[in-house]
Amino acid sequence: MSWMILGIAGLFECVGAIGLKSSDGFRNRRWTVIFVLGMTVSMFLLAIAAKEIPIGTAYAVWTGIGAVGTALWGMHRFGESKSGRRIICLSLIVVGVIMLRATDTGLSSAVSSAAGG
């Protein structure tokens, strides 16, 4: 369940980043509110997920989801570069996130045991 919450937190980070870009330096109130709400929800969910997932892993996955999702949105909606090098770099982030998840199995129970929980 913590991993699902972390994934949703990453999606809300994308919403916040897109809101930041669209806010036009906080001159557009609607997008400024979307930015604040997106980042608030994102941080709240990250905090919940970090109760079970080590913070280093949770933060890396959260930023990875946010970075890749925001970059893809930028390519699709803002006409940002779709160069092969950029796609390869984003793919490496995705592979890193997947590998963190794959190698993290059982760590949450070890952390819980070490904390006395």
C-alpha positions in Angstrom: 0.0 0.0 0.0 2.9 2.4 0.8 4.2 2.0 -2.8 0.9 2.9 -4.3 0.7 6.0 -2.1 4.2 6.9 -3.1 3.2 6.5 -6.8 0.2 8.8 -6.3 2.5 11.3 -4.4 4.8 11.3 -7.5 1.8 12.1 -9.8 0.8 15.0 -7.5 4.3 16.2 -7.7 3.9 16.4 -11.5 0.7 18.4 -11.0 2.6 20.8 -8.8 5.4 21.2 -11.2 3.0 21.8 -14.1 1.1 24.3 -12.0 4.4 26.0 -11.3 5.3 26.3 -15.0 1.7 27.4 -15.9 1.5 29.9 -13.0 3.6 32.4 -15.0 5.7 33.4 -12.0 2.6 33.2 -9.7 0.8 35.8 -11.7 -1.9 33.3 -12.7 -3.9 32.6 -9.5 -5.7 29.5 -10.8 -2.4 27.8 -11.6 -0.8 29.1 -8.5 -3.5 27.4 -6.4 -3.0 24.2 -8.5 0.7 24.3 -7.7 0.2 24.8 -4.0 -2.5 22.1 -3.7 -0.5 19.6 -5.9 2.7 20.0 -3.8 0.8 20.0 -0.5 -0.9 16.7 -1.4 2.3 15.3 -2.8 4.3 16.0 0.3 1.5 14.7 2.6 1.4 11.4 0.7 5.2 11.2 0.6 5.3 11.5 4.4 2.7 8.7 4.7 4.7 6.5 2.3 8.0 7.2 4.1 6.6 5.6 7.3 7.1 2.2 5.6 9.6 2.9 2.9 13.2 4.1 3.7 13.3 7.9 3.1 16.2 7.6 0.7 14.3 5.2 -1.5 11.0 7.0 -1.1 12.5 10.4 -2.0 14.4 9.0 -5.0 11.3 7.3 -6.4 9.1 10.3 -5.7 11.5 12.7 -7.6 11.9 10.1 -10.4 8.2 9.9 -11.0 7.9 13.7 -10.8 10.8 14.3 -13.1 9.8 11.8 -15.8 6.1 12.6 -15.6 6.7 16.4 -15.8 9.2 16.0 -18.6 6.7 13.8 -20.6 4.0 16.4 -20.0 6.4 19.2 -21.1 7.1 17.3 -24.3 3.4 16.7 -25.0 1.9 20.0 -24.0 4.7 22.6 -24.0 6.6 21.4 -27.1 9.8 20.6 -25.2 12.5 18.6 -26.9 11.9 15.0 -27.7 15.5 14.2 -28.6 16.8 10.7 -28.4 19.3 11.6 -25.7 16.5 13.1 -23.6 14.4 10.0 -24.0 17.3 7.7 -23.1 18.0 9.8 -19.9 14.4 9.7 -18.9 14.4 5.9 -19.5 17.4 5.5 -17.2 15.4 7.3 -14.5 12.5 4.9 -15.0 14.9 1.9 -14.8 16.4 3.3 -11.6 13.0 3.7 -10.0 12.1 0.1 -11.0 15.4 -1.2 -9.6 14.9 0.7 -6.3 11.5 -0.9 -6.0 12.8 -4.4 -6.9 15.7 -4.3 -4.5 13.7 -2.7 -1.6 11.6 -5.8 -0.9 11.7 -6.6 2.8 13.5 -3.4 3.8 10.4 -1.9 5.3 10.0 -4.8 7.7 13.7 -4.6 8.6 13.4 -0.9 9.3 10.3 -1.6 11.4 12.0 -4.3 13.4 15.1 -2.1 14.0 12.8 0.7 15.2 11.1 -1.6 17.7 7.8 -1.8 15.8 
